[in-house]
Amino acid sequence: MSISTGHRVLHLWSLCEDVVVEQGENRNELVVKGRWGTERIDRPAPEVREALRRMELGPVLLANVASRPGEPTSGAAGCLLLMPVVSRLSHLVVRTLGVDDLKGPLLSVSPLAPDASFAPVRLPSRLPVRLPEDAALTPQEAGFALETPASPHQVVLHRPEAAWVVGMLAWPVTPDAASAALPLPPEVTEEILAYLAAAGMVAPANAEECRRLRAG
């Protein structure tokens, strides 16, 4: 088993590589510049400033950023403060799924359009799903890129575990069956599927395939 039971799944956030965060004309404004224009954040809280600074450097846990020095790292209240801002900037944000095993991220989802928004979708456990028919998988330096013309996102599979899940989607499969078949903790498979679904890389299997799956 590549990922042992007991490891924690990590949901990480970063800004796209071409995004720059600058001080506005006055101290009460931050300017976020990206490929689709400029976003202005008026009177950002200190936690927002710190989160964007760290996200400019790479993937971060928002709960850790939201925690004040000397406090536990739950950061629940701080996350409530951060979420409206990072959600507004969703078209400039890369979402990364990882595990606390120090082996690197599983996959990352990057926006490809100014209207891209991202929220992980928990699939019904017995719904037969598969990759969209027009999905394309191409090699990259960082892994394998998964794209489809209908999606405003690109998914990069950084580790074999993420590729295993995508491989299961080559044919109709239920999330329950995928979790049972793969040598991964079920929660890891579920989260990978949730990210793929949110990125538009999972489609319901057609009626004929569903009947074949139930019969088999």
N, CA and C atoms as a LAMMPS dump frame, in Angstrom:
ITEM: TIMESTEP
0
ITEM: NUMBER OF ATOMS
648
ITEM: BOX BOUNDS ff ff ff
-5.0000000000000000e+02 5.0000000000000000e+02
-5.0000000000000000e+02 5.0000000000000000e+02
-5.0000000000000000e+02 5.0000000000000000e+02
ITEM: ATOMS id mol type element x y z
1 1 1 N 0.841 -1.187 0
2 1 2 C 0 0 0
3 1 3 C 0.876 1.237 0
4 2 1 N 0.648 2.122 -0.941
5 2 2 C 1.469 3.319 -1.065
6 2 3 C 1.186 4.321 0.047
7 3 1 N -0.074 4.45 0.43
8 3 2 C -0.46 5.359 1.511
9 3 3 C -1.054 4.522 2.621
10 4 1 N -0.462 4.535 3.776
11 4 2 C -0.943 3.705 4.87
12 4 3 C -2.1 4.379 5.59
13 5 1 N -2.951 3.559 6.187
14 5 2 C -4.077 4.072 6.952
15 5 3 C -3.559 4.918 8.116
16 6 1 N -4.232 6.009 8.385
17 6 2 C -3.817 6.887 9.481
18 6 3 C -3.226 8.194 9.003
19 7 1 N -2.798 8.243 7.745
20 7 2 C -2.298 9.505 7.202
21 7 3 C -3.465 10.439 6.916
22 8 1 N -3.238 11.718 7.127
23 8 2 C -4.286 12.732 6.976
24 8 3 C -4.266 13.31 5.566
25 9 1 N -5.463 13.444 4.988
26 9 2 C -5.59 14.092 3.686
27 9 3 C -5.491 15.6 3.876
28 10 1 N -4.732 16.262 3.008
29 10 2 C -4.498 17.7 3.119
30 10 3 C -5.109 18.423 1.93
31 11 1 N -5.852 19.491 2.217
32 11 2 C -6.435 20.345 1.19
33 11 3 C -5.648 21.65 1.177
34 12 1 N -4.915 21.879 0.089
35 12 2 C -3.977 22.989 0.015
36 12 3 C -4.408 24.009 -1.039
37 13 1 N -3.986 25.253 -0.818
38 13 2 C -4.365 26.361 -1.686
39 13 3 C -3.103 27.137 -2.073
40 14 1 N -3.049 27.571 -3.33
41 14 2 C -1.962 28.451 -3.771
42 14 3 C -2.481 29.328 -4.905
43 15 1 N -1.767 30.403 -5.18
44 15 2 C -2.104 31.245 -6.32
45 15 3 C -1.401 30.721 -7.57
46 16 1 N -2.004 30.912 -8.725
47 16 2 C -1.37 30.519 -9.974
48 16 3 C -0.009 31.205 -10.101
49 17 1 N 0.89 30.577 -10.844
50 17 2 C 2.267 31.069 -10.921
51 17 3 C 2.367 32.485 -11.471
52 18 1 N 1.418 32.887 -12.319
53 18 2 C 1.504 34.213 -12.925
54 18 3 C 0.767 35.292 -12.125
55 19 1 N 0.257 34.942 -10.949
56 19 2 C -0.487 35.901 -10.125
57 19 3 C 0.467 36.65 -9.205
58 20 1 N 0.277 37.956 -9.113
59 20 2 C 1.107 38.822 -8.265
60 20 3 C 0.203 39.569 -7.295
61 21 1 N 0.608 39.615 -6.034
62 21 2 C -0.127 40.361 -5.011
63 21 3 C 0.685 41.588 -4.637
64 22 1 N 0.067 42.764 -4.739
65 22 2 C 0.765 44.016 -4.469
66 22 3 C -0.04 44.888 -3.515
67 23 1 N 0.668 45.786 -2.862
68 23 2 C 0.012 46.8 -2.05
69 23 3 C -0.696 47.784 -2.978
70 24 1 N -1.901 48.195 -2.615
71 24 2 C -2.62 49.168 -3.417
72 24 3 C -2.076 50.571 -3.222
73 25 1 N -2.794 51.549 -3.741
74 25 2 C -2.351 52.926 -3.629
75 25 3 C -2.34 53.418 -2.191
76 26 1 N -3.09 52.735 -1.345
77 26 2 C -3.048 53.055 0.079
78 26 3 C -2.925 51.762 0.868
79 27 1 N -2.664 51.869 2.154
80 27 2 C -2.409 50.691 2.986
81 27 3 C -3.654 49.847 3.223
82 28 1 N -4.809 50.359 2.862
83 28 2 C -6.058 49.655 3.107
84 28 3 C -6.513 48.827 1.908
85 29 1 N -5.618 48.601 0.949
86 29 2 C -6.014 47.872 -0.251
87 29 3 C -4.91 46.936 -0.713
88 30 1 N -5.322 45.739 -1.134
89 30 2 C -4.424 44.805 -1.809
90 30 3 C -4.878 44.659 -3.252
91 31 1 N -3.921 44.559 -4.152
92 31 2 C -4.208 44.382 -5.567
93 31 3 C -3.673 43.013 -6
94 32 1 N -4.553 42.202 -6.553
95 32 2 C -4.179 40.866 -7.026
96 32 3 C -4.27 40.874 -8.547
97 33 1 N -3.116 40.724 -9.213
98 33 2 C -3.048 40.798 -10.671
99 33 3 C -2.837 39.408 -11.253
100 34 1 N -3.704 39.052 -12.201
101 34 2 C -3.593 37.762 -12.87
102 34 3 C -3.841 37.889 -14.349
103 35 1 N -3.894 36.765 -15.033
104 35 2 C -3.998 36.772 -16.502
105 35 3 C -5.336 37.334 -16.996
106 36 1 N -6.341 37.357 -16.116
107 36 2 C -7.652 37.84 -16.537
108 36 3 C -8.009 39.193 -15.921
109 37 1 N -7.008 39.923 -15.497
110 37 2 C -7.275 41.253 -14.979
111 37 3 C -6.832 41.416 -13.536
112 38 1 N -7.404 42.418 -12.883
113 38 2 C -6.989 42.815 -11.541
114 38 3 C -8.162 42.728 -10.567
115 39 1 N -7.893 42.171 -9.399
116 39 2 C -8.871 42.135 -8.301
117 39 3 C -8.356 43.025 -7.177
118 40 1 N -9.246 43.83 -6.63
119 40 2 C -8.874 44.712 -5.525
120 40 3 C -9.593 44.278 -4.26
121 41 1 N -8.831 44.138 -3.184
122 41 2 C -9.393 43.716 -1.898
123 41 3 C -9.265 44.882 -0.943
124 42 1 N -10.404 45.414 -0.528
125 42 2 C -10.421 46.598 0.32
126 42 3 C -10.374 46.206 1.795
127 43 1 N -9.503 46.847 2.535
128 43 2 C -9.352 46.641 3.973
129 43 3 C -9.228 45.157 4.348
130 44 1 N -8.274 44.455 3.78
131 44 2 C -8.118 43.031 4.115
132 44 3 C -7.649 42.844 5.55
133 45 1 N -8.184 41.833 6.213
134 45 2 C -7.739 41.495 7.562
135 45 3 C -6.307 40.98 7.511
136 46 1 N -5.575 41.046 8.627
137 46 2 C -4.192 40.535 8.644
138 46 3 C -4.092 39.086 8.178
139 47 1 N -5.095 38.26 8.535
140 47 2 C -5.064 36.86 8.111
141 47 3 C -5.16 36.744 6.59
142 48 1 N -5.93 37.632 5.962
143 48 2 C -6.059 37.611 4.504
144 48 3 C -4.741 38.01 3.847
145 49 1 N -4.122 39.042 4.369
146 49 2 C -2.824 39.465 3.835
147 49 3 C -1.798 38.339 3.934
148 50 1 N -1.754 37.693 5.098
149 50 2 C -0.774 36.629 5.312
150 50 3 C -1.073 35.421 4.425
151 51 1 N -2.365 35.087 4.277
152 51 2 C -2.732 33.944 3.437
153 51 3 C -2.316 34.17 1.995
154 52 1 N -2.601 35.349 1.452
155 52 2 C -2.248 35.628 0.055
156 52 3 C -0.732 35.682 -0.128
157 53 1 N -0.029 36.188 0.871
158 53 2 C 1.438 36.214 0.791
159 53 3 C 1.986 34.795 0.698
160 54 1 N 1.481 33.907 1.54
161 54 2 C 1.969 32.529 1.523
162 54 3 C 1.511 31.779 0.279
163 55 1 N 0.277 32.035 -0.161
164 55 2 C -0.244 31.364 -1.358
165 55 3 C 0.53 31.779 -2.604
166 56 1 N 1.111 32.957 -2.577
167 56 2 C 1.938 33.398 -3.695
168 56 3 C 3.221 32.579 -3.772
169 57 1 N 3.654 32.028 -2.629
170 57 2 C 4.893 31.255 -2.564
171 57 3 C 4.683 29.774 -2.871
172 58 1 N 3.446 29.279 -2.633
173 58 2 C 3.182 27.869 -2.867
174 58 3 C 1.982 27.387 -2.082
175 59 1 N 1.651 26.083 -2.183
176 59 2 C 0.463 25.539 -1.514
177 59 3 C 0.543 25.656 0.013
178 60 1 N -0.582 26.049 0.614
179 60 2 C -0.649 26.204 2.065
180 60 3 C -1.947 25.601 2.601
181 61 1 N -1.91 25.242 3.878
182 61 2 C -3.116 24.879 4.607
183 61 3 C -3.738 26.161 5.154
184 62 1 N -4.945 26.471 4.753
185 62 2 C -5.555 27.713 5.207
186 62 3 C -5.737 27.728 6.721
187 63 1 N -5.997 26.574 7.326
188 63 2 C -6.177 26.526 8.776
189 63 3 C -4.909 26.952 9.494
190 64 1 N -3.753 26.601 8.959
191 64 2 C -2.495 27.008 9.583
192 64 3 C -2.271 28.504 9.441
193 65 1 N -2.607 29.057 8.278
194 65 2 C -2.437 30.498 8.059
195 65 3 C -3.364 31.275 8.97
196 66 1 N -4.583 30.75 9.168
197 66 2 C -5.588 31.472 9.935
198 66 3 C -5.318 31.476 11.425
199 67 1 N -4.472 30.574 11.909
200 67 2 C -4.189 30.505 13.339
201 67 3 C -3.213 31.598 13.75
202 68 1 N -3.465 32.224 14.856
203 68 2 C -2.57 33.257 15.362
204 68 3 C -1.392 32.616 16.093
205 69 1 N -0.231 33.289 16.133
206 69 2 C 0.93 32.741 16.837
207 69 3 C 0.587 32.366 18.277
208 70 1 N 1.003 31.178 18.681
209 70 2 C 0.762 30.734 20.043
210 70 3 C -0.564 30.043 20.242
211 71 1 N -1.437 30.038 19.202
212 71 2 C -2.729 29.386 19.312
213 71 3 C -2.683 28.027 18.619
214 72 1 N -3.6 27.108 18.984
215 72 2 C -3.671 25.835 18.255
216 72 3 C -3.91 26.092 16.776
217 73 1 N -3.508 25.143 15.922
218 73 2 C -3.564 25.373 14.48
219 73 3 C -4.9 24.966 13.86
220 74 1 N -5.988 24.943 14.636
221 74 2 C -7.284 24.627 14.036
222 74 3 C -7.714 25.738 13.103
223 75 1 N -7.591 26.995 13.555
224 75 2 C -7.859 28.133 12.683
225 75 3 C -9.261 28.173 12.123
226 76 1 N -10.251 27.565 12.797
227 76 2 C -11.6 27.496 12.249
228 76 3 C -12.194 28.878 12.04
229 77 1 N -12.079 29.741 13.038
230 77 2 C -12.641 31.087 12.91
231 77 3 C -11.934 31.87 11.817
232 78 1 N -10.613 31.721 11.755
233 78 2 C -9.854 32.42 10.723
234 78 3 C -10.217 31.95 9.328
235 79 1 N -10.494 30.647 9.165
236 79 2 C -10.883 30.121 7.855
237 79 3 C -12.187 30.741 7.378
238 80 1 N -13.11 30.978 8.303
239 80 2 C -14.361 31.636 7.932
240 80 3 C -14.098 33.03 7.389
241 81 1 N -13.055 33.663 7.891
242 81 2 C -12.669 34.988 7.403
243 81 3 C -12.003 34.905 6.036
244 82 1 N -11.23 33.849 5.821
245 82 2 C -10.478 33.708 4.577
246 82 3 C -11.326 33.208 3.407
247 83 1 N -12.299 32.347 3.675
248 83 2 C -13.014 31.668 2.607
249 83 3 C -13.694 32.602 1.607
250 84 1 N -14.371 33.681 2.043
251 84 2 C -14.99 34.563 1.033
252 84 3 C -13.967 35.157 0.071
253 85 1 N -12.775 35.464 0.572
254 85 2 C -11.75 36.067 -0.282
255 85 3 C -11.192 35.041 -1.261
256 86 1 N -10.792 33.869 -0.766
257 86 2 C -10.198 32.877 -1.67
258 86 3 C -11.252 32.322 -2.637
259 87 1 N -12.517 32.286 -2.22
260 87 2 C -13.572 31.851 -3.141
261 87 3 C -13.757 32.874 -4.257
262 88 1 N -13.682 34.144 -3.899
263 88 2 C -13.779 35.205 -4.909
264 88 3 C -12.636 35.114 -5.916
265 89 1 N -11.477 34.661 -5.455
266 89 2 C -10.295 34.549 -6.319
267 89 3 C -10.14 33.145 -6.902
268 90 1 N -11.205 32.362 -6.919
269 90 2 C -11.127 30.96 -7.333
270 90 3 C -10.51 30.793 -8.717
271 91 1 N -10.742 31.755 -9.613
272 91 2 C -10.2 31.67 -10.976
273 91 3 C -8.698 31.947 -11.02
274 92 1 N -8.108 32.288 -9.858
275 92 2 C -6.669 32.544 -9.776
276 92 3 C -5.976 31.571 -8.818
277 93 1 N -6.723 30.587 -8.342
278 93 2 C -6.232 29.712 -7.275
279 93 3 C -6.054 28.276 -7.771
280 94 1 N -4.933 27.677 -7.404
281 94 2 C -4.677 26.259 -7.662
282 94 3 C -5.035 25.481 -6.402
283 95 1 N -5.873 24.471 -6.552
284 95 2 C -6.244 23.607 -5.425
285 95 3 C -5.433 22.319 -5.513
286 96 1 N -4.805 21.957 -4.42
287 96 2 C -3.928 20.786 -4.387
288 96 3 C -4.401 19.821 -3.31
289 97 1 N -4.439 18.555 -3.657
290 97 2 C -4.786 17.496 -2.71
291 97 3 C -3.519 16.736 -2.355
292 98 1 N -3.25 16.607 -1.064
293 98 2 C -2.054 15.911 -0.623
294 98 3 C -2.335 14.995 0.553
295 99 1 N -1.287 14.372 1.042
296 99 2 C -1.342 13.503 2.21
297 99 3 C -0.128 13.835 3.065
298 100 1 N -0.275 13.759 4.377
299 100 2 C 0.835 14.132 5.26
300 100 3 C 1.865 13.001 5.402
301 101 1 N 2.332 12.494 4.244
302 101 2 C 3.346 11.431 4.27
303 101 3 C 4.676 11.891 3.679
304 102 1 N 4.776 13.192 3.395
305 102 2 C 6.018 13.803 2.916
306 102 3 C 6.456 13.278 1.55
307 103 1 N 5.53 12.723 0.764
308 103 2 C 5.871 12.198 -0.558
309 103 3 C 5.379 13.095 -1.69
310 104 1 N 4.909 14.283 -1.354
311 104 2 C 4.451 15.203 -2.375
312 104 3 C 2.955 15.132 -2.6
313 105 1 N 2.416 16.101 -3.365
314 105 2 C 0.965 16.157 -3.595
315 105 3 C 0.471 15.022 -4.476
316 106 1 N -0.804 14.691 -4.31
317 106 2 C -1.434 13.67 -5.148
318 106 3 C -1.826 14.242 -6.502
319 107 1 N -2.518 15.374 -6.466
320 107 2 C -2.952 16.02 -7.7
321 107 3 C -3.178 17.496 -7.432
322 108 1 N -3.249 18.273 -8.497
323 108 2 C -3.569 19.684 -8.382
324 108 3 C -4.537 20.065 -9.488
325 109 1 N -5.38 21.062 -9.199
326 109 2 C -6.392 21.529 -10.142
327 109 3 C -6.164 23.012 -10.386
328 110 1 N -5.924 23.382 -11.645
329 110 2 C -5.64 24.774 -12.011
330 110 3 C -6.757 25.329 -12.888
331 111 1 N -7.109 26.61 -12.705
332 111 2 C -8.142 27.218 -13.542
333 111 3 C -7.605 27.544 -14.931
334 112 1 N -8.468 27.385 -15.939
335 112 2 C -8.107 27.694 -17.321
336 112 3 C -8.988 28.788 -17.915
337 113 1 N -9.912 29.323 -17.13
338 113 2 C -10.853 30.321 -17.635
339 113 3 C -11.221 31.295 -16.519
340 114 1 N -11.626 32.509 -16.86
341 114 2 C -11.952 33.509 -15.833
342 114 3 C -13.2 33.184 -15.033
343 115 1 N -14.038 32.255 -15.514
344 115 2 C -15.239 31.88 -14.774
345 115 3 C -15.063 30.566 -14.015
346 116 1 N -13.841 30.083 -13.914
347 116 2 C -13.596 28.809 -13.232
348 116 3 C -13.849 28.946 -11.735
349 117 1 N -14.677 28.082 -11.207
350 117 2 C -14.89 28 -9.761
351 117 3 C -14.736 26.538 -9.369
352 118 1 N -14.36 26.306 -8.122
353 118 2 C -14.012 24.94 -7.741
354 118 3 C -14.516 24.641 -6.335
355 119 1 N -15.273 23.554 -6.207
356 119 2 C -15.719 23.065 -4.904
357 119 3 C -15.789 21.547 -4.993
358 120 1 N -14.968 20.829 -4.21
359 120 2 C -14.985 19.366 -4.272
360 120 3 C -16.39 18.796 -4.109
361 121 1 N -16.707 17.801 -4.935
362 121 2 C -18.042 17.211 -4.981
363 121 3 C -17.975 15.77 -4.494
364 122 1 N -18.666 15.462 -3.412
365 122 2 C -18.696 14.084 -2.913
366 122 3 C -19.712 13.284 -3.725
367 123 1 N -19.234 12.289 -4.454
368 123 2 C -20.101 11.516 -5.336
369 123 3 C -20.943 10.513 -4.553
370 124 1 N -22.181 10.259 -4.98
371 124 2 C -22.962 9.172 -4.371
372 124 3 C -22.208 7.854 -4.502
373 125 1 N -22.183 7.085 -3.432
374 125 2 C -21.309 5.906 -3.38
375 125 3 C -21.655 4.844 -4.418
376 126 1 N -22.93 4.783 -4.869
377 126 2 C -23.336 3.722 -5.802
378 126 3 C -23.691 4.261 -7.184
379 127 1 N -23.26 5.486 -7.484
380 127 2 C -23.522 6.058 -8.802
381 127 3 C -22.431 5.632 -9.771
382 128 1 N -22.762 4.904 -10.845
383 128 2 C -21.735 4.536 -11.825
384 128 3 C -21.237 5.785 -12.568
385 129 1 N -19.944 5.965 -12.581
386 129 2 C -19.342 7.129 -13.233
387 129 3 C -18.158 6.67 -14.072
388 130 1 N -17.663 7.579 -14.919
389 130 2 C -16.49 7.306 -15.722
390 130 3 C -15.896 8.632 -16.18
391 131 1 N -14.744 8.576 -16.844
392 131 2 C -14.173 9.776 -17.437
393 131 3 C -15.064 10.274 -18.579
394 132 1 N -15.13 11.589 -18.803
395 132 2 C -15.82 12.073 -20
396 132 3 C -15.173 11.488 -21.251
397 133 1 N -15.969 11.286 -22.285
398 133 2 C -15.464 10.647 -23.502
399 133 3 C -14.353 11.452 -24.168
400 134 1 N -14.394 12.789 -23.996
401 134 2 C -13.392 13.624 -24.666
402 134 3 C -12.224 13.996 -23.75
403 135 1 N -12.101 13.315 -22.617
404 135 2 C -10.984 13.596 -21.713
405 135 3 C -9.673 13.148 -22.35
406 136 1 N -8.628 13.956 -22.159
407 136 2 C -7.31 13.639 -22.724
408 136 3 C -6.265 13.667 -21.621
409 137 1 N -5.381 12.688 -21.643
410 137 2 C -4.31 12.575 -20.651
411 137 3 C -2.981 12.714 -21.381
412 138 1 N -2.203 13.718 -20.974
413 138 2 C -0.92 13.964 -21.638
414 138 3 C 0.198 14.085 -20.608
415 139 1 N 1.407 13.615 -20.942
416 139 2 C 2.518 13.699 -19.989
417 139 3 C 3.021 15.133 -19.843
418 140 1 N 3.406 15.475 -18.621
419 140 2 C 4.028 16.751 -18.296
420 140 3 C 5.211 16.493 -17.385
421 141 1 N 6.015 17.527 -17.202
422 141 2 C 7.162 17.383 -16.304
423 141 3 C 6.717 17.08 -14.884
424 142 1 N 5.573 17.649 -14.472
425 142 2 C 5.092 17.477 -13.094
426 142 3 C 4.205 16.26 -12.928
427 143 1 N 3.932 15.515 -14.01
428 143 2 C 3.062 14.352 -13.921
429 143 3 C 2.29 14.174 -15.216
430 144 1 N 1.003 13.863 -15.118
431 144 2 C 0.135 13.728 -16.279
432 144 3 C -0.995 14.739 -16.172
433 145 1 N -1.219 15.485 -17.246
434 145 2 C -2.281 16.488 -17.279
435 145 3 C -3.55 15.861 -17.837
436 146 1 N -4.656 16.101 -17.157
437 146 2 C -5.968 15.591 -17.562
438 146 3 C -6.854 16.789 -17.903
439 147 1 N -7.38 16.817 -19.12
440 147 2 C -8.212 17.933 -19.567
441 147 3 C -9.373 17.417 -20.399
442 148 1 N -10.41 18.239 -20.47
443 148 2 C -11.533 18.002 -21.366
444 148 3 C -12.021 19.359 -21.848
445 149 1 N -12.434 19.485 -23.12
446 149 2 C -12.831 20.792 -23.64
447 149 3 C -13.959 21.452 -22.862
448 150 1 N -14.804 20.68 -22.205
449 150 2 C -15.952 21.242 -21.503
450 150 3 C -15.601 21.793 -20.125
451 151 1 N -14.408 21.505 -19.637
452 151 2 C -14.042 21.915 -18.278
453 151 3 C -13.145 23.141 -18.284
454 152 1 N -13.385 24.1 -17.354
455 152 2 C -12.497 25.254 -17.222
456 152 3 C -11.306 24.984 -16.312
457 153 1 N -10.974 23.717 -16.112
458 153 2 C -9.865 23.343 -15.238
459 153 3 C -8.935 22.349 -15.933
460 154 1 N -7.714 22.323 -15.449
461 154 2 C -6.763 21.27 -15.802
462 154 3 C -6.365 20.561 -14.52
463 155 1 N -6.361 19.24 -14.561
464 155 2 C -5.92 18.436 -13.423
465 155 3 C -4.548 17.859 -13.75
466 156 1 N -3.603 17.994 -12.837
467 156 2 C -2.301 17.36 -12.994
468 156 3 C -2.177 16.266 -11.935
469 157 1 N -1.933 15.059 -12.4
470 157 2 C -1.762 13.902 -11.521
471 157 3 C -0.285 13.801 -11.174
472 158 1 N 0.06 14.065 -9.92
473 158 2 C 1.462 14.107 -9.533
474 158 3 C 1.994 12.748 -9.054
475 159 1 N 1.097 11.911 -8.523
476 159 2 C 1.54 10.646 -7.946
477 159 3 C 0.77 9.479 -8.542
478 160 1 N 1.346 8.274 -8.498
479 160 2 C 0.654 7.106 -9.059
480 160 3 C -0.718 6.87 -8.457
481 161 1 N -0.886 7.188 -7.153
482 161 2 C -2.171 6.93 -6.505
483 161 3 C -3.309 7.654 -7.203
484 162 1 N -3.061 8.895 -7.629
485 162 2 C -4.102 9.646 -8.346
486 162 3 C -4.352 9.031 -9.709
487 163 1 N -3.296 8.569 -10.365
488 163 2 C -3.445 7.925 -11.676
489 163 3 C -4.214 6.611 -11.562
490 164 1 N -4.043 5.899 -10.449
491 164 2 C -4.804 4.663 -10.25
492 164 3 C -6.301 4.942 -10.269
493 165 1 N -6.704 6.003 -9.577
494 165 2 C -8.129 6.349 -9.516
495 165 3 C -8.634 6.723 -10.903
496 166 1 N -7.867 7.53 -11.627
497 166 2 C -8.262 7.895 -12.988
498 166 3 C -8.355 6.649 -13.858
499 167 1 N -7.441 5.71 -13.678
500 167 2 C -7.489 4.473 -14.446
501 167 3 C -8.769 3.688 -14.216
502 168 1 N -9.288 3.718 -12.98
503 168 2 C -10.549 3.039 -12.689
504 168 3 C -11.703 3.651 -13.47
505 169 1 N -11.578 4.939 -13.816
506 169 2 C -12.661 5.648 -14.497
507 169 3 C -12.655 5.429 -16.007
508 170 1 N -11.741 4.619 -16.497
509 170 2 C -11.746 4.295 -17.929
510 170 3 C -12.979 3.477 -18.29
511 171 1 N -13.579 2.794 -17.332
512 171 2 C -14.807 2.036 -17.494
513 171 3 C -15.782 2.477 -16.418
514 172 1 N -17.072 2.246 -16.582
515 172 2 C -18.036 2.626 -15.535
516 172 3 C -17.706 1.943 -14.21
517 173 1 N -17.713 2.708 -13.151
518 173 2 C -17.4 2.171 -11.827
519 173 3 C -18.1 3.031 -10.787
520 174 1 N -18.507 2.435 -9.698
521 174 2 C -19.072 3.214 -8.602
522 174 3 C -17.94 3.622 -7.664
523 175 1 N -18.092 4.741 -6.945
524 175 2 C -17.063 5.108 -5.954
525 175 3 C -16.8 3.995 -4.944
526 176 1 N -17.851 3.308 -4.522
527 176 2 C -17.653 2.194 -3.58
528 176 3 C -16.772 1.11 -4.191
529 177 1 N -17.027 0.767 -5.441
530 177 2 C -16.245 -0.285 -6.097
531 177 3 C -14.806 0.161 -6.318
532 178 1 N -14.614 1.428 -6.665
533 178 2 C -13.253 1.944 -6.847
534 178 3 C -12.472 1.887 -5.544
535 179 1 N -13.11 2.282 -4.442
536 179 2 C -12.442 2.247 -3.137
537 179 3 C -12.076 0.827 -2.742
538 180 1 N -12.969 -0.128 -3.041
539 180 2 C -12.714 -1.523 -2.672
540 180 3 C -11.606 -2.136 -3.514
541 181 1 N -11.466 -1.678 -4.756
542 181 2 C -10.503 -2.3 -5.667
543 181 3 C -9.091 -1.751 -5.528
544 182 1 N -8.949 -0.534 -5.006
545 182 2 C -7.636 0.111 -4.973
546 182 3 C -6.937 -0.085 -3.625
547 183 1 N -5.613 -0.211 -3.64
548 183 2 C -4.855 -0.382 -2.39
549 183 3 C -4.598 0.957 -1.698
550 184 1 N -5.684 1.7 -1.443
551 184 2 C -5.608 3.016 -0.815
552 184 3 C -6.627 3.093 0.313
553 185 1 N -6.363 3.897 1.334
554 185 2 C -7.411 4.148 2.323
555 185 3 C -8.646 4.711 1.613
556 186 1 N -9.848 4.264 1.96
557 186 2 C -11.053 4.712 1.252
558 186 3 C -11.2 6.228 1.203
559 187 1 N -10.801 6.916 2.277
560 187 2 C -10.962 8.369 2.285
561 187 3 C -10.077 9.052 1.248
562 188 1 N -8.937 8.444 0.929
563 188 2 C -8.056 9.017 -0.091
564 188 3 C -8.71 8.882 -1.468
565 189 1 N -9.233 7.69 -1.775
566 189 2 C -9.929 7.494 -3.046
567 189 3 C -11.115 8.443 -3.159
568 190 1 N -11.879 8.597 -2.078
569 190 2 C -13.053 9.474 -2.087
570 190 3 C -12.668 10.923 -2.374
571 191 1 N -11.579 11.382 -1.768
572 191 2 C -11.174 12.777 -1.97
573 191 3 C -10.635 13.001 -3.383
574 192 1 N -9.899 12.03 -3.911
575 192 2 C -9.423 12.151 -5.292
576 192 3 C -10.615 12.237 -6.243
577 193 1 N -11.609 11.379 -6.042
578 193 2 C -12.812 11.42 -6.876
579 193 3 C -13.541 12.752 -6.719
580 194 1 N -13.574 13.278 -5.502
581 194 2 C -14.255 14.555 -5.269
582 194 3 C -13.584 15.687 -6.028
583 195 1 N -12.254 15.699 -6.057
584 195 2 C -11.525 16.732 -6.802
585 195 3 C -11.736 16.552 -8.305
586 196 1 N -11.681 15.31 -8.779
587 196 2 C -11.898 15.06 -10.199
588 196 3 C -13.302 15.487 -10.62
589 197 1 N -14.289 15.191 -9.794
590 197 2 C -15.667 15.569 -10.112
591 197 3 C -15.822 17.082 -10.139
592 198 1 N -15.219 17.777 -9.181
593 198 2 C -15.307 19.236 -9.134
594 198 3 C -14.642 19.876 -10.343
595 199 1 N -13.627 19.218 -10.882
596 199 2 C -12.916 19.734 -12.055
597 199 3 C -13.573 19.328 -13.372
598 200 1 N -14.69 18.609 -13.305
599 200 2 C -15.384 18.202 -14.516
600 200 3 C -14.782 16.995 -15.2
601 201 1 N -14.01 16.197 -14.457
602 201 2 C -13.347 15.033 -15.039
603 201 3 C -14.068 13.723 -14.723
604 202 1 N -15.279 13.803 -14.21
605 202 2 C -16.085 12.621 -13.919
606 202 3 C -17.473 12.849 -14.505
607 203 1 N -17.988 11.861 -15.233
608 203 2 C -19.313 11.958 -15.835
609 203 3 C -20.124 10.717 -15.474
610 204 1 N -21.443 10.861 -15.313
611 204 2 C -22.269 9.674 -15.081
612 204 3 C -22.177 8.723 -16.265
613 205 1 N -22.113 7.437 -15.984
614 205 2 C -22.11 6.444 -17.064
615 205 3 C -23.48 6.435 -17.725
616 206 1 N -23.528 6.12 -19.011
617 206 2 C -24.826 6.134 -19.697
618 206 3 C -25.682 4.945 -19.269
619 207 1 N -26.938 4.957 -19.654
620 207 2 C -27.898 3.967 -19.164
621 207 3 C -27.482 2.536 -19.516
622 208 1 N -26.99 2.334 -20.745
623 208 2 C -26.579 0.987 -21.159
624 208 3 C -25.421 0.488 -20.306
625 209 1 N -24.456 1.373 -20.04
626 209 2 C -23.315 0.981 -19.228
627 209 3 C -23.741 0.696 -17.798
628 210 1 N -24.705 1.461 -17.288
629 210 2 C -25.207 1.228 -15.933
630 210 3 C -25.845 -0.16 -15.828
631 211 1 N -26.646 -0.539 -16.836
632 211 2 C -27.275 -1.869 -16.822
633 211 3 C -26.222 -2.967 -16.882
634 212 1 N -25.194 -2.756 -17.716
635 212 2 C -24.132 -3.752 -17.828
636 212 3 C -23.378 -3.898 -16.512
637 213 1 N -23.15 -2.759 -15.827
638 213 2 C -22.454 -2.784 -14.559
639 213 3 C -23.25 -3.548 -13.509
640 214 1 N -24.564 -3.275 -13.451
641 214 2 C -25.401 -3.958 -12.465
642 214 3 C -25.491 -5.455 -12.775
643 215 1 N -25.525 -5.799 -14.061
644 215 2 C -25.638 -7.212 -14.451
645 215 3 C -24.356 -7.966 -14.184
646 216 1 N -23.211 -7.257 -14.264
647 216 2 C -21.927 -7.915 -14.107
648 216 3 C -21.53 -8.118 -12.695
